[in-house]
Amino acid sequence: MIRHHGTNLYLPLRPSLAAALSGRDRSGTWYAVKADHPNDAYHHVRNLVAGTGCQRHGPCRQCHAESLGVGLYHDALARAGHNANFAAALPADVRTPWAHPRARQVT
């Protein structure tokens, strides 16, 4: 699931994570894409938005992705095969020991 809203193209989400988003994060056009890697899905949708050759429906002949559907949030979730009985939950927050990862002296 990839969201396109205004001039922003958001990073891919699994359907279960997309289903847990709040109402304000559900706006825009959503793309349900099947791909081996999230980067493949992202580049496919970027090409669709830019109009540079990828196919809007079905398996793409230009890249390693398949468009399952495009539309509003609920339509794209259904196209992605999200089951309403599947629990929608965001993962736990991740914390790191330092705000900016860099080398630190440990004594």
C-alpha distances in whole Angstrom, upper triangle without the diagonal:
4,7,10,13,17,17,14,11,9,9,5,5,6,6,9,9,7,10,12,12,15,16,16,13,11,13,12,10,7,6,5,6,9,11,13,12,10,12,12,9,9,13,12,10,13,15,14,14,18,19,20,20,17,16,14,15,15,16,16,20,19,17,16,12,12,10,10,10,10,11,11,9,11,11,7,8,11,10,7,11,10,14,16,18,16,16,14,15,15,16,20,21,22,25,27,31,31,29,29,29,32,35,38,41,41,45
4,7,10,13,13,11,7,6,6,5,6,9,9,13,11,9,12,14,13,15,16,15,12,11,11,10,8,6,5,7,8,11,12,15,13,10,11,12,8,7,11,10,8,10,13,12,11,15,16,18,18,15,16,14,15,16,17,16,20,19,16,16,13,13,11,12,11,10,11,11,10,13,13,9,10,14,12,11,14,14,18,19,22,19,19,17,17,16,18,21,21,22,25,27,30,30,28,28,28,31,34,36,40,40,44
4,6,10,11,8,6,5,8,8,9,12,12,14,12,9,12,14,12,13,13,12,9,8,8,7,6,5,6,9,11,14,16,18,17,13,14,15,11,10,13,13,9,11,14,12,11,14,16,18,19,17,17,15,17,18,19,19,22,21,19,19,16,16,14,14,12,10,10,9,8,12,12,10,11,15,14,13,17,16,19,20,23,21,21,17,18,17,19,22,21,23,26,27,31,30,28,28,29,32,35,37,41,41,45
4,7,7,6,5,6,9,10,12,15,15,18,16,13,16,17,15,16,15,13,11,10,9,6,5,6,8,11,13,17,18,21,19,15,15,16,13,11,13,12,9,9,12,11,8,11,14,16,18,16,17,14,17,19,20,19,22,20,19,20,17,17,15,16,13,10,10,10,11,14,14,12,14,17,16,16,20,19,23,23,26,24,24,21,22,20,22,25,24,25,28,29,33,32,29,29,30,33,36,39,42,43,47
4,6,5,7,8,12,13,15,18,18,20,18,14,17,18,15,15,14,11,10,9,7,4,6,9,11,15,17,20,21,24,22,19,19,19,17,14,16,16,12,12,15,14,11,13,16,19,21,19,20,17,20,22,24,23,26,24,23,24,21,21,18,19,16,13,12,11,11,15,16,14,16,19,19,19,22,21,24,24,28,26,26,22,22,21,23,26,25,26,28,30,33,32,29,29,30,33,37,39,43,44,47
4,6,8,11,14,16,18,21,21,24,21,18,21,21,18,18,17,14,13,13,10,7,9,12,14,18,20,23,24,27,25,21,21,22,19,16,17,18,14,13,16,14,11,13,16,18,21,20,21,19,22,25,26,24,27,25,24,26,23,23,20,22,19,15,14,14,15,18,19,18,20,23,22,22,26,25,28,28,31,30,29,26,26,24,27,29,27,29,30,32,35,34,30,30,32,34,38,40,44,45,49
4,7,10,13,16,18,22,22,25,22,19,22,23,20,20,19,16,15,15,13,10,11,13,15,19,20,23,23,26,23,20,19,20,18,15,15,16,13,11,14,13,10,11,14,16,19,19,21,19,22,25,25,24,26,23,23,24,22,23,21,22,20,17,16,16,17,21,21,19,22,25,24,23,27,26,30,30,33,31,31,27,27,25,27,29,27,28,30,31,34,32,29,28,30,32,36,38,42,43,47
4,6,10,13,15,18,19,21,19,16,19,20,17,18,17,15,12,13,12,10,11,12,13,17,17,21,21,23,20,17,16,18,15,12,14,15,12,10,14,14,10,12,15,17,20,19,20,19,22,24,24,23,25,23,22,22,20,21,19,21,19,16,16,16,16,19,20,18,19,23,22,21,25,24,27,28,30,28,28,24,24,22,23,25,24,24,26,27,30,29,26,25,27,29,33,35,39,40,44
4,7,9,12,15,16,19,17,14,18,19,16,18,18,15,13,13,12,10,10,10,10,13,14,17,17,19,17,13,13,14,12,8,10,12,8,7,11,11,9,11,14,15,17,16,18,16,19,21,21,19,22,20,18,19,17,18,16,18,16,14,14,15,14,18,18,15,17,20,19,18,22,21,25,26,28,26,26,22,22,20,22,24,23,23,25,26,30,29,26,25,26,29,32,35,38,40,43
4,7,9,12,14,16,13,11,15,16,13,15,16,14,11,12,12,11,11,10,11,13,13,16,16,18,15,12,12,14,11,8,11,13,10,10,14,14,12,14,17,18,20,18,19,18,20,21,22,20,23,21,19,19,17,18,16,18,17,15,15,15,13,17,18,15,16,19,18,17,20,19,23,23,26,23,23,19,19,16,18,20,19,20,22,23,27,26,23,23,24,27,30,32,36,37,40
4,7,10,13,14,12,11,15,15,14,16,18,16,13,14,15,14,13,11,11,12,12,14,14,15,12,8,9,11,9,7,10,12,10,10,14,15,14,16,19,19,20,18,19,18,20,21,20,20,22,20,18,17,15,17,16,17,17,16,17,17,15,18,19,15,16,19,18,16,19,18,22,23,25,22,21,18,18,15,16,18,17,18,20,21,25,24,22,22,22,25,28,30,34,35,38
4,7,9,12,10,9,13,14,13,16,18,17,13,13,15,14,13,10,9,9,9,11,11,12,10,6,8,10,7,6,10,11,10,11,14,14,15,17,19,20,20,17,18,17,18,18,18,18,21,19,16,15,13,14,13,14,14,14,15,16,14,16,16,13,13,16,15,12,16,15,18,20,22,19,19,16,16,14,15,18,18,18,21,23,26,26,25,24,24,27,30,32,36,36,40
4,6,8,6,6,9,11,10,14,16,16,12,12,15,15,14,11,10,10,10,11,12,13,11,8,11,13,10,10,14,14,13,15,18,17,18,20,22,23,23,20,20,19,19,19,20,20,23,22,19,17,15,15,15,14,15,15,16,15,12,14,15,12,11,14,14,11,14,12,15,17,18,15,15,12,12,11,12,15,16,17,20,22,26,26,25,25,25,28,31,33,36,36,40
4,5,5,6,9,10,11,15,17,18,15,14,17,17,16,12,12,10,10,10,11,13,11,9,13,14,11,12,16,16,15,17,20,19,20,23,24,25,25,21,21,20,19,19,19,20,23,23,20,17,15,15,15,14,15,15,16,16,13,14,15,12,10,13,13,9,11,9,12,14,16,12,12,10,11,11,11,15,17,18,21,23,27,28,27,27,27,30,33,35,38,37,41
4,5,5,6,9,10,14,15,17,14,12,15,16,15,11,11,9,10,11,13,15,14,12,16,16,13,14,18,17,16,19,21,20,20,24,25,26,25,22,21,19,19,18,19,21,24,24,21,19,16,15,14,12,13,14,14,14,11,11,12,9,6,9,10,7,8,6,9,11,13,10,11,9,10,11,13,17,18,20,24,26,30,31,30,30,30,33,36,38,41,41,44
4,6,5,7,9,13,15,17,14,13,17,18,17,14,14,12,14,14,16,17,17,15,18,19,16,17,21,21,19,22,25,23,24,27,28,29,29,26,25,23,22,22,23,24,28,28,25,22,19,19,18,16,16,17,17,16,13,12,14,12,9,11,13,10,10,7,9,10,11,7,7,5,7,8,10,14,16,18,22,25,28,30,28,30,29,33,36,37,40,39,42
4,5,5,7,11,13,15,12,12,15,16,16,13,14,13,14,15,17,18,16,14,17,19,16,16,20,20,18,20,23,23,23,26,27,29,29,25,25,23,23,23,24,25,28,28,25,23,20,20,19,17,17,18,18,16,12,13,15,13,11,14,15,12,13,10,12,13,14,11,10,6,6,6,8,12,13,15,19,22,25,26,25,26,26,30,33,34,37,37,40
4,5,5,9,11,12,9,8,12,13,13,10,11,11,13,15,16,18,17,14,17,18,15,15,19,18,16,18,21,20,20,23,25,26,27,23,23,21,21,21,22,23,27,26,24,22,19,18,17,15,15,14,14,12,9,10,12,10,8,12,13,11,12,10,12,12,14,12,11,8,9,9,11,15,16,18,22,24,28,29,27,28,28,32,35,36,39,39,42
4,6,9,10,13,10,9,13,15,15,12,13,12,15,17,19,21,20,17,20,21,18,18,22,22,19,22,25,23,23,26,27,29,29,26,25,23,22,23,24,26,29,29,27,25,22,20,19,17,16,16,15,13,9,9,12,10,7,10,13,11,11,8,10,9,11,9,9,5,8,9,12,16,17,20,23,26,30,31,29,31,31,35,38,39,42,41,45
4,7,9,12,10,10,14,16,17,15,16,16,18,19,21,23,21,19,22,23,20,20,24,24,22,24,27,25,25,28,30,31,32,29,28,26,26,26,27,29,32,32,29,27,24,24,22,20,19,19,18,15,12,12,15,14,11,14,16,14,15,12,13,11,13,11,9,5,5,6,10,13,14,17,21,24,27,28,27,28,29,33,36,37,40,39,42
4,7,8,6,7,10,13,14,13,15,15,18,20,22,23,22,19,21,23,20,19,22,23,20,22,25,24,22,26,28,30,30,28,27,25,25,26,27,28,32,31,28,27,24,24,22,20,19,18,16,14,10,12,15,14,12,15,17,15,17,14,15,14,16,14,12,9,9,8,11,14,15,17,20,24,27,27,25,27,28,32,35,36,39,39,42
4,6,6,7,10,13,15,15,18,18,21,23,25,27,25,22,24,26,23,22,25,25,22,24,27,26,24,27,29,32,33,30,30,27,28,29,30,31,35,34,32,30,27,27,24,23,21,20,18,14,11,13,16,16,14,17,20,18,20,17,18,16,18,17,15,11,11,11,14,16,16,19,22,25,28,29,26,28,30,33,37,37,41,40,43
4,5,5,8,11,14,14,17,18,22,24,26,29,27,24,26,27,24,22,26,26,22,24,27,25,23,27,28,31,32,30,29,26,27,29,30,31,35,34,32,31,28,27,24,23,21,19,16,12,10,11,15,15,14,17,19,19,20,17,19,17,19,19,17,14,14,14,18,20,20,23,25,28,32,32,29,31,32,36,40,40,44,44,47
4,6,6,10,13,14,17,19,22,25,27,29,27,23,25,26,23,21,25,25,21,22,25,24,22,25,27,29,31,29,29,26,27,29,31,31,34,33,31,31,28,27,25,24,21,19,16,13,11,14,16,16,16,19,21,20,22,20,22,20,23,22,20,16,16,15,19,20,20,23,25,28,31,30,28,29,31,34,38,39,42,43,46
4,6,9,11,11,14,16,19,21,23,25,23,19,21,23,20,18,21,21,18,19,22,21,19,22,25,27,28,26,26,23,25,26,28,28,31,30,28,27,24,24,22,21,19,17,15,12,10,12,15,14,14,17,19,18,20,18,20,19,21,20,18,15,15,13,16,18,18,20,23,25,29,28,26,27,28,32,35,37,40,40,44
4,7,9,9,12,14,17,20,22,24,23,19,21,22,19,18,21,20,17,19,22,20,18,21,23,26,27,24,24,21,22,24,26,26,29,29,27,26,23,22,19,18,16,14,11,8,6,9,11,11,11,14,15,15,17,15,17,16,19,18,17,14,15,14,18,20,20,23,26,28,32,32,29,30,31,35,38,40,43,43,47
4,7,8,12,15,18,21,23,26,24,21,22,23,19,18,21,20,17,18,20,18,16,20,21,24,25,23,23,20,21,24,26,26,29,28,27,27,23,23,19,19,16,13,10,8,7,10,12,12,13,16,17,17,19,18,20,19,23,22,21,18,19,18,21,24,23,26,28,31,34,33,31,31,33,36,40,41,45,45,49
4,6,10,13,16,20,21,24,23,20,20,21,17,16,18,17,14,15,17,15,13,16,18,21,22,20,20,17,19,21,23,23,26,25,24,24,21,20,17,17,14,11,8,7,8,11,12,11,13,16,16,16,19,19,21,21,25,23,23,20,21,20,23,26,25,27,30,32,35,34,32,32,33,36,40,42,45,46,50
4,7,10,13,17,19,22,21,18,19,18,15,14,16,15,11,13,15,12,10,14,15,18,19,17,16,13,15,18,20,19,23,22,21,21,18,17,14,14,11,7,5,5,7,10,10,9,12,14,13,14,17,17,20,20,24,23,23,20,22,21,24,27,27,28,31,33,37,36,33,33,34,37,41,43,47,47,51
4,7,10,13,15,19,18,15,16,16,12,12,14,13,10,12,14,12,11,15,16,18,19,16,15,12,14,16,17,17,21,20,19,19,15,14,11,11,8,6,5,6,6,9,8,6,8,11,10,10,14,14,17,18,21,20,20,17,19,18,21,24,24,26,29,31,35,35,32,32,33,36,39,41,45,45,49
4,6,10,12,16,15,13,14,13,9,10,12,10,7,11,12,10,10,14,14,16,16,13,12,10,11,12,14,14,17,17,16,15,12,10,7,8,6,5,7,9,9,11,9,6,9,11,9,9,12,13,17,18,21,20,21,18,20,20,22,25,26,27,30,32,35,35,33,33,33,36,39,42,45,45,49
4,7,10,13,14,12,14,13,9,11,13,11,9,13,14,12,14,17,17,18,18,14,13,11,10,11,12,13,17,17,15,14,10,9,6,5,5,6,9,10,10,11,9,5,7,9,6,5,9,10,14,16,19,17,19,17,19,19,21,24,25,26,30,32,35,36,34,34,33,36,40,42,45,45,49
4,6,10,10,9,11,9,6,9,11,8,8,12,13,11,13,16,16,17,16,12,11,10,10,9,10,10,14,14,12,10,7,6,5,5,7,9,12,14,13,14,13,9,10,12,9,7,11,12,16,19,21,19,20,19,20,20,21,25,26,26,30,31,35,35,34,33,32,35,38,41,44,44,48
4,7,9,9,11,9,7,10,12,10,11,14,15,14,17,19,19,19,17,14,13,12,11,10,9,10,14,14,12,9,6,5,6,7,10,12,15,17,16,17,15,12,12,13,10,8,11,13,16,19,21,19,21,19,21,21,22,25,26,27,30,31,35,36,34,34,33,35,38,41,44,44,47
4,5,7,9,6,6,9,10,9,11,14,14,15,17,19,19,18,17,13,14,14,14,12,10,10,13,13,10,6,5,6,9,10,13,15,18,20,19,20,19,15,16,17,14,12,14,16,19,22,24,21,23,21,22,22,22,25,26,26,29,30,34,34,33,32,31,33,36,38,41,42,45
4,7,9,7,8,11,12,12,14,16,17,18,20,22,22,21,19,16,17,18,17,15,13,13,15,15,11,7,7,10,13,14,17,19,22,24,22,23,22,19,18,20,17,14,16,18,21,24,25,22,23,22,23,22,22,25,26,25,28,29,32,33,32,31,29,31,34,36,39,39,43
4,5,5,7,9,10,11,13,15,16,17,19,20,21,20,19,16,18,18,18,17,15,15,17,15,12,9,9,12,14,15,18,19,22,23,21,23,22,19,19,21,18,15,18,19,22,25,26,22,23,22,22,20,20,23,23,22,25,25,29,29,28,27,26,28,30,33,36,36,40
4,5,5,6,9,10,11,12,14,15,17,18,20,19,19,16,17,17,18,17,16,15,18,16,13,11,10,12,13,15,16,17,19,20,19,21,20,16,17,19,17,14,17,17,21,23,24,21,22,20,20,18,18,20,21,20,23,24,27,27,26,25,24,27,29,32,35,35,39
4,5,5,6,8,10,10,12,14,15,16,18,17,17,15,17,17,19,18,16,15,17,14,11,10,10,13,14,16,18,18,21,22,21,23,22,19,19,22,20,17,20,21,24,26,28,25,25,23,23,21,20,23,23,22,24,24,28,28,26,25,24,26,28,31,35,35,39
4,5,5,6,9,10,11,12,14,15,16,15,14,12,13,14,16,15,13,11,13,11,8,6,6,10,11,14,16,17,20,21,21,23,22,18,19,21,18,16,19,20,24,26,28,25,26,24,24,23,23,26,26,25,28,28,32,31,30,28,27,29,32,35,38,39,43
4,6,5,6,9,10,11,12,14,15,15,14,11,12,12,13,13,12,11,14,12,9,8,6,8,9,11,13,13,16,18,17,19,18,14,15,17,15,13,16,17,21,23,25,23,23,21,22,21,21,24,25,24,27,28,32,32,30,29,28,31,33,36,40,40,44
4,5,5,6,9,10,11,12,14,14,14,12,14,13,15,16,15,13,16,14,11,11,9,11,11,14,14,14,16,18,17,20,19,15,17,19,17,15,19,19,23,25,27,24,25,22,22,21,21,24,23,23,26,27,30,29,28,26,26,28,31,34,38,39,42
4,5,5,6,9,10,10,12,11,11,9,12,13,15,16,14,12,14,11,9,10,9,12,12,15,16,15,18,20,20,22,21,18,20,22,19,18,21,22,26,28,30,28,28,26,26,24,25,27,27,26,29,29,32,32,30,28,28,30,33,36,39,40,44
4,5,5,6,9,10,10,10,9,6,9,9,11,12,11,8,11,9,7,8,7,8,9,12,13,13,16,18,18,21,19,16,18,20,17,16,19,21,24,27,29,27,28,25,26,25,26,29,29,29,31,32,35,35,33,31,31,33,36,39,43,43,47
4,5,5,6,8,9,10,11,8,10,9,11,13,13,11,14,12,11,11,9,10,9,11,11,10,13,15,15,18,16,13,16,18,15,15,18,19,23,25,28,26,26,24,25,23,25,28,27,28,30,31,35,34,32,31,31,33,36,39,43,44,47
4,5,5,6,8,9,10,9,12,11,15,16,16,13,15,13,12,13,12,13,12,15,15,13,15,17,18,21,20,17,19,21,19,18,22,23,27,28,31,29,29,26,27,25,26,29,28,28,30,31,34,33,31,29,29,32,35,38,41,43,46
4,5,5,6,5,7,6,9,10,13,15,14,11,12,10,10,12,11,13,12,15,15,14,16,19,20,23,21,18,21,23,20,19,23,24,28,30,33,31,32,29,30,28,29,32,32,31,34,34,38,37,34,33,33,35,38,41,44,46,49
4,5,5,7,7,6,7,7,10,13,13,11,13,11,11,13,12,12,10,13,12,10,13,16,17,20,18,15,18,20,17,17,21,23,26,28,31,29,30,28,29,28,29,32,32,32,35,36,39,38,36,35,35,37,40,43,47,48,52
4,5,8,10,9,11,10,13,16,17,14,16,14,15,17,15,15,13,15,14,11,13,15,17,20,18,16,19,21,19,19,23,24,27,29,32,30,30,28,29,27,29,32,31,31,34,35,38,37,34,33,34,36,39,42,46,47,51
4,6,9,9,12,12,16,18,18,15,16,14,15,17,16,17,15,18,17,15,17,19,20,23,22,20,23,25,22,22,26,27,31,32,35,33,34,31,32,30,32,34,33,33,36,36,39,38,35,34,34,36,39,42,46,48,51
4,6,7,9,10,13,16,16,13,14,12,14,17,16,16,14,17,16,14,16,19,21,24,22,20,23,24,22,22,26,27,31,33,36,34,35,32,34,32,34,37,36,36,39,39,42,41,39,37,37,39,43,46,49,51,54
4,6,9,11,14,16,16,12,12,10,11,15,15,16,15,18,18,17,19,22,24,26,24,22,25,26,23,23,27,29,32,34,37,35,36,34,35,33,34,37,37,36,39,39,42,41,39,37,37,38,42,45,48,50,54
4,7,9,12,13,13,9,9,7,9,13,13,13,13,17,17,16,19,22,24,26,24,21,24,25,22,22,26,28,31,34,36,35,36,34,35,34,35,38,38,38,40,40,44,43,41,39,39,40,43,46,50,51,55
4,7,9,10,9,6,7,6,7,10,9,10,9,13,14,13,17,20,21,23,21,18,21,22,19,19,22,24,28,30,33,31,32,30,32,31,32,35,35,35,38,38,42,41,39,37,37,39,42,45,49,50,53
4,6,7,7,5,7,8,9,11,9,8,7,11,11,12,15,19,20,22,19,16,19,20,16,17,20,23,26,28,31,30,31,30,31,31,32,36,36,36,39,40,44,43,41,40,39,42,45,48,51,52,56
4,7,9,8,11,11,12,13,10,9,6,9,8,8,11,15,17,18,15,13,16,17,13,15,18,20,23,26,29,27,29,27,29,29,30,34,34,35,38,39,43,43,40,39,39,42,45,48,51,52,56
4,7,8,11,12,13,13,10,7,5,7,7,9,12,16,17,18,14,13,16,15,12,13,16,18,22,24,27,26,28,27,29,29,31,34,35,36,39,41,44,44,42,41,41,44,47,49,53,53,57
4,6,9,12,12,11,9,5,5,6,8,11,15,18,19,19,16,14,16,16,12,13,15,18,21,24,26,25,27,26,29,29,30,34,35,36,39,40,44,44,42,42,41,43,46,49,52,53,56
4,7,9,9,8,6,4,6,9,11,14,17,21,21,22,19,16,18,18,14,14,16,20,23,26,28,26,29,28,29,29,30,34,35,35,38,39,43,43,42,40,40,42,44,47,51,51,55
4,5,6,7,6,6,7,11,13,14,18,21,22,23,20,18,20,20,17,16,19,22,25,28,30,29,31,29,31,30,31,34,35,35,38,39,42,42,41,39,38,40,43,46,49,50,54
4,6,8,9,9,11,14,16,18,21,25,26,27,24,21,24,24,20,20,23,26,29,32,34,32,34,33,34,34,34,38,38,38,41,41,44,44,43,41,40,42,44,47,51,52,55
4,7,9,10,12,16,17,18,22,25,26,27,25,22,24,25,21,21,24,26,30,33,35,33,34,33,34,33,33,36,37,36,39,39,42,42,40,38,37,39,41,45,48,49,53
4,6,9,11,14,16,17,21,24,24,26,24,20,22,23,20,19,22,24,27,30,32,30,32,30,31,30,30,33,33,33,35,36,39,38,37,35,34,36,38,42,45,46,49
4,7,10,13,16,17,21,24,23,25,23,19,21,22,18,17,19,22,25,28,30,27,29,28,28,28,28,31,31,31,33,34,37,37,36,34,33,35,37,41,44,44,48
4,7,10,12,14,17,20,20,21,19,16,17,18,15,13,16,18,22,25,27,24,26,25,26,25,26,29,30,30,33,33,37,37,36,34,33,35,38,41,44,45,48
4,6,9,12,15,18,18,19,16,13,15,15,12,11,14,16,20,23,25,23,25,24,26,25,26,30,31,31,34,35,39,39,38,37,36,38,41,44,47,48,51
4,6,8,12,15,15,16,13,10,13,13,9,9,13,15,19,21,24,22,24,23,25,24,26,29,30,31,34,36,39,39,38,37,37,39,42,45,48,49,52
4,7,10,13,13,13,11,8,10,10,6,7,9,12,15,18,20,19,22,20,23,23,25,29,30,31,34,36,40,40,38,38,38,41,44,46,49,49,53
4,7,10,11,11,8,6,9,9,6,8,10,13,16,18,21,20,22,20,23,23,25,29,30,31,35,37,40,41,39,38,38,41,44,47,50,50,54
4,7,9,10,8,6,10,10,8,10,13,14,18,19,22,21,23,21,23,23,25,29,30,31,34,36,40,40,37,37,37,40,44,46,50,50,54
4,7,8,6,6,9,10,9,11,14,15,18,18,22,21,22,20,22,23,25,29,29,31,34,36,40,40,37,38,38,41,45,47,50,51,54
4,6,5,6,9,10,11,12,15,14,17,17,20,20,21,18,20,21,24,27,27,30,33,35,39,39,36,37,37,41,44,46,50,50,53
4,6,5,6,9,10,11,13,12,14,14,17,17,17,14,16,17,20,23,24,26,29,32,36,36,33,34,35,38,42,43,47,47,50
4,6,5,6,9,10,11,10,11,11,15,15,15,13,16,18,21,24,25,28,31,34,38,38,36,37,38,41,44,46,49,49,52
4,5,5,6,9,10,10,12,13,16,16,18,16,19,20,23,27,28,30,34,36,40,40,38,39,39,43,46,48,51,51,54
4,5,5,6,9,9,12,13,17,16,17,15,18,18,21,25,26,28,31,34,37,38,36,36,36,39,43,45,48,48,51
4,5,5,7,6,9,10,13,12,13,12,15,16,18,22,24,26,29,32,36,36,34,35,35,39,42,43,47,47,50
4,5,5,6,8,9,12,12,15,14,17,19,21,25,27,29,33,35,39,40,38,39,39,42,45,47,50,50,53
4,5,8,10,12,15,15,17,16,19,20,23,27,28,30,34,36,40,40,38,39,39,42,45,47,50,50,53
4,6,9,12,14,13,15,14,17,18,20,23,25,27,30,32,36,37,36,36,35,39,41,44,47,46,50
4,6,9,11,10,13,13,16,18,20,24,26,28,32,34,38,39,38,38,38,41,44,45,48,48,51
4,6,9,7,10,10,13,15,17,21,23,25,29,32,35,36,35,36,36,39,42,44,47,46,49
4,5,5,9,10,13,16,18,22,24,27,30,33,37,38,37,38,38,42,44,46,48,48,51
4,5,8,9,12,15,18,21,24,27,30,34,37,39,37,39,39,42,45,46,49,48,51
4,6,9,12,16,18,21,24,27,30,33,37,39,38,39,39,43,45,46,49,48,50
4,6,9,13,15,18,21,23,27,30,33,35,34,36,35,39,41,43,45,44,47
4,6,10,12,15,18,20,24,27,31,32,32,33,33,37,39,40,43,41,44
4,7,10,13,16,18,22,25,29,30,29,31,31,35,37,38,41,40,43
4,6,9,12,15,18,22,25,27,26,28,28,31,34,35,38,36,39
4,7,9,12,15,18,22,23,22,24,24,28,31,31,34,33,36
4,6,9,12,16,19,21,20,22,22,25,28,28,31,30,33
4,6,10,13,16,18,18,20,20,24,26,26,29,28,30
4,7,10,13,15,14,17,17,21,23,23,26,25,28
4,7,10,12,12,14,14,17,20,20,23,22,25
4,7,9,9,11,12,15,17,17,20,19,22
4,6,7,9,8,11,13,13,16,15,18
4,7,9,8,11,12,11,13,12,15
4,6,6,8,10,9,12,13,16
4,6,9,12,12,15,16,19
4,6,10,10,14,16,19
4,7,9,12,14,17
4,6,10,12,16
4,7,9,13
4,6,10
4,6
4
